Amino acid sequence: MNLSRLWMIATMVLLIGCIAIGYWGNQESGLKDKMNTQLRQFENQSRQLKKQRDELQVDLTAAKKSTNLLHQSLVETVAAVLDEPIHNDAVQEIMAQAEAFETEPATADEIAIMHTSLGYMKLKLFVDKAPNHCNNFKRLANSGYYDGTTFHRVIPGFMIQGGDILSRDGIRQNDGTGGPGWNIDAEFNDTEHVTGILSMARSSSPNSAGSQFFICADRAVHLDGKYTAFGKVTENLDVIQTIVNVPRDERDNPLDPVKIYSVRVFTPVK
């Protein structure tokens, strides 16, 4: 092979190499431009999401403030009436109204709002675990049976108990001994008694539950499978701790009554 032919081949190889380098350089530049464009789009989306999050936080804060104001307004409105002790005739009338009260069965999309003198709590009912207890609680709540009752037994590290109509009569000695006039059968289930769980109080008989309930302030493993858990607190768990730590007497009854001003079960507006 002569020198001129070798020179031609070398020139062609060099030319092809230059073309390849230019091509891949353009490709790399295009790829970088594409990546930079996507990065800018991502940054814009991130800024928009942050703005939406901040706006949502403002809305949530406003809603929380509005709910707290509503709670305070309710407390101020009803306290003057419900803080007064009632006589036995009134107790019997409330029990009769609860027995005659008709309501639809509780459903999974419903919530319960409990207004107390120390704050409000939002609860969810376990209609799939204990339907009869949920229906019973809804019936008592929406009939007004719980209005004006107290948390008559509070034990730090354990639970707060309420729902006794006799806690309204001003006689502390009988607090915890009352009921609605009927009992419901146990619906023991696999729900663990942890903080916030709503469960039904009863005597030594498994089927003696009536209206009294308790809310766990801590883990209570010894209650699992022996008491019917039928709901849980989903909002304002701190209210439980506030209530459970109030000063109490030798029977664990708060020295300054902790009132339940209202409990209502309803489907929230979406």
C-alpha positions in Angstrom: 0.0 0.0 0.0 1.5 3.4 -1.0 1.8 6.4 1.2 -1.0 8.4 -0.6 -3.5 5.6 0.0 -2.5 5.4 3.7 -2.8 9.2 3.9 -6.3 9.0 2.5 -7.4 6.3 5.0 -6.0 8.3 7.9 -7.8 11.4 6.8 -11.1 9.6 6.5 -10.7 8.0 10.0 -9.9 11.4 11.5 -12.9 12.9 9.7 -15.3 10.2 11.0 -13.9 10.7 14.5 -14.6 14.4 14.4 -18.1 13.8 13.2 -18.7 11.3 16.0 -17.3 13.6 18.6 -19.5 16.4 17.4 -22.6 14.2 17.3 -22.1 12.9 20.9 -21.2 16.4 22.1 -24.5 17.6 20.7 -26.3 14.7 22.3 -24.7 15.4 25.6 -25.6 19.0 25.4 -29.2 18.2 24.5 -29.4 15.7 27.4 -28.1 18.4 29.8 -30.6 20.9 28.5 -33.4 18.3 29.0 -32.3 17.5 32.5 -32.0 21.3 33.4 -35.6 21.8 32.0 -36.9 18.9 34.1 -35.1 20.2 37.2 -36.6 23.6 36.8 -40.1 22.0 36.4 -39.5 20.0 39.5 -38.4 23.1 41.5 -41.6 24.9 40.3 -43.7 22.0 41.3 -42.0 21.9 44.7 -42.7 25.6 45.2 -46.3 25.1 44.3 -46.7 22.1 46.7 -45.1 24.1 49.5 -47.4 27.0 48.8 -50.4 24.6 48.9 -49.2 23.0 52.1 -48.8 26.4 53.7 -52.3 27.4 52.6 -53.7 24.1 53.9 -51.9 24.7 57.2 -53.5 28.1 57.5 -56.9 26.6 56.7 -56.4 23.8 59.3 -55.3 26.3 61.9 -58.4 28.5 61.2 -60.6 25.4 61.4 -59.1 24.4 64.7 -59.5 27.9 66.1 -63.1 28.0 64.9 -63.8 24.6 66.5 -62.3 25.7 69.8 -64.4 28.8 69.8 -67.5 26.8 69.1 -66.6 24.5 71.9 -66.1 27.4 74.3 -69.4 28.9 73.2 -71.2 25.7 73.8 -69.6 25.3 77.2 -70.6 28.8 78.2 -74.1 28.3 76.9 -75.0 25.0 78.5 -72.8 25.1 81.7 -75.3 27.3 83.6 -78.0 24.7 83.0 -76.1 21.4 83.1 -73.9 22.3 86.1 -77.0 22.3 88.3 -77.8 19.0 90.1 -81.1 17.3 89.1 -83.6 15.4 91.2 -84.7 11.8 90.8 -87.8 12.7 88.8 -85.6 14.3 86.2 -83.2 11.3 86.1 -86.2 9.0 85.5 -87.4 11.3 82.7 -84.1 11.3 81.0 -83.9 7.5 81.2 -87.4 7.2 79.7 -86.5 9.6 76.9 -83.4 7.5 76.1 -85.4 4.3 76.1 -88.0 5.7 73.7 -85.5 7.4 71.5 -85.3 6.0 67.9 -82.3 6.3 65.7 -80.7 4.6 62.7 -77.9 2.1 63.3 -74.4 3.6 63.6 -72.4 3.5 60.4 -68.7 3.5 59.7 -68.7 7.0 58.2 -70.1 8.6 61.4 -68.1 10.3 64.1 -68.8 11.3 67.7 -68.0 14.6 69.2 -67.7 14.8 73.0 -67.6 18.2 74.5 -66.3 18.3 78.1 -65.5 21.1 80.5 -61.8 20.5 79.8 -62.0 20.3 76.0 -63.6 18.3 73.2 -62.7 15.0 71.7 -63.5 13.5 68.3 -64.2 9.7 68.2 -64.6 7.0 65.7 -66.9 4.0 66.4 -66.0 0.4 65.6 -69.2 -0.7 64.0 -67.6 -3.8 62.5 -66.3 -4.9 65.9 -69.1 -4.1 68.2 -72.3 -3.0 66.3 -74.7 -3.3 69.3 -72.4 -1.2 71.5 -72.1 1.4 68.8 -75.8 1.6 68.3 -76.4 1.8 72.1 -73.8 4.6 72.4 -75.4 6.5 69.6 -78.9 6.1 71.0 -77.8 7.4 74.4 -75.7 10.2 73.0 -78.2 11.6 70.6 -81.1 11.3 73.0 -79.2 13.7 75.4 -78.6 11.0 78.0 -75.0 11.9 78.5 -75.4 15.6 78.6 -74.4 16.9 82.0 -72.9 13.7 83.3 -69.3 13.6 84.5 -66.1 11.6 84.3 -66.7 10.2 87.8 -63.6 8.0 87.9 -60.1 8.9 86.7 -57.0 6.9 87.3 -53.6 8.2 86.0 -51.9 5.7 83.8 -55.1 3.8 83.3 -58.4 5.4 82.2 -61.2 7.9 82.6 -64.7 6.6 83.2 -68.0 8.4 82.6 -71.6 8.0 81.4 -73.5 7.5 84.7 -76.7 9.5 84.8 -76.5 9.5 88.6 -73.4 11.7 88.4 -75.9 14.5 87.7 -77.8 14.3 91.0 -75.1 16.0 93.1 -74.6 12.9 95.4 -71.0 11.9 94.9 -71.5 8.7 96.9 -73.6 7.0 94.2 -71.5 8.1 91.2 -70.7 5.0 89.2 -73.8 3.0 90.3 -76.3 4.1 87.7 -77.4 2.9 84.3 -80.0 3.5 81.6 -82.4 0.8 82.7 -81.2 -1.9 80.3 -78.1 -4.0 79.5 -76.4 -5.1 76.4 -74.5 -8.3 75.8 -70.8 -8.4 75.5 -69.1 -8.1 72.1 -65.5 -8.9 73.1 -63.1 -8.5 70.1 -59.5 -8.4 69.2 -59.0 -4.6 69.7 -56.2 -3.8 72.1 -56.9 -1.4 74.9 -54.4 1.3 74.1 -54.4 5.0 74.7 -57.6 6.6 73.3 -59.7 3.4 73.0 -63.3 3.8 74.0 -64.6 0.7 75.8 -67.7 -0.3 77.8 -67.7 -0.5 81.6 -69.5 -3.3 83.3 -69.8 -5.2 86.5 -68.5 -8.8 87.1 -71.1 -10.1 84.6 -69.9 -9.9 81.0 -73.4 -8.9 79.8 -74.0 -6.1 82.3 -72.9 -3.1 80.3 -75.4 -0.2 80.1 -74.3 3.4 79.6 -71.0 3.8 81.4 -67.9 3.8 79.3 -64.2 4.5 79.7 -61.4 5.9 77.6 -58.0 4.4 78.0 -55.2 6.8 79.1 -52.5 4.2 78.6 -52.1 0.6 77.6 -54.3 -1.7 79.6 -53.5 -5.2 78.4 -55.4 -6.9 81.2 -58.7 -5.6 79.7 -58.1 -7.1 76.2 -60.8 -9.6 75.4 -62.6 -9.0 78.6 -64.2 -5.6 78.0 -65.9 -4.5 74.8 -63.8 -1.9 72.9 -66.1 -0.1 70.4 -64.3 3.0 69.4 -61.3 5.3 69.7 -60.5 9.0 70.1 -59.0 10.3 66.9 -58.6 14.0 67.8 -57.4 15.8 70.9 -55.9 12.9 72.8 -54.3 15.4 75.1 -57.7 16.1 76.6 -57.6 12.5 78.0 -54.4 13.3 79.8 -55.8 16.6 81.1 -58.8 14.8 82.6 -57.0 11.8 84.0 -54.6 14.0 86.0 -57.0 16.3 87.8 -57.1 16.1 91.6 -59.4 13.3 92.9 -60.7 11.9 96.1 -60.1 8.4 97.6 -62.7 6.9 95.2 -60.8 8.4 92.2 -63.7 10.9 91.7 -62.4 14.4 90.6 -62.7 16.9 93.3 -63.8 19.5 90.8 -66.3 17.7 88.5 -65.3 17.1 84.9 -68.5 17.6 83.0 -69.6 16.0 79.7 -71.7 18.7 78.2 -72.7 16.9 75.1 -72.0 13.8 73.0 -73.4 13.5 69.5 -72.9 10.9 66.8 -73.4 12.1 63.2 -72.1 12.0 59.7 -69.8 14.9 59.1 -70.2 17.3 56.2 -67.6 16.7 53.6 
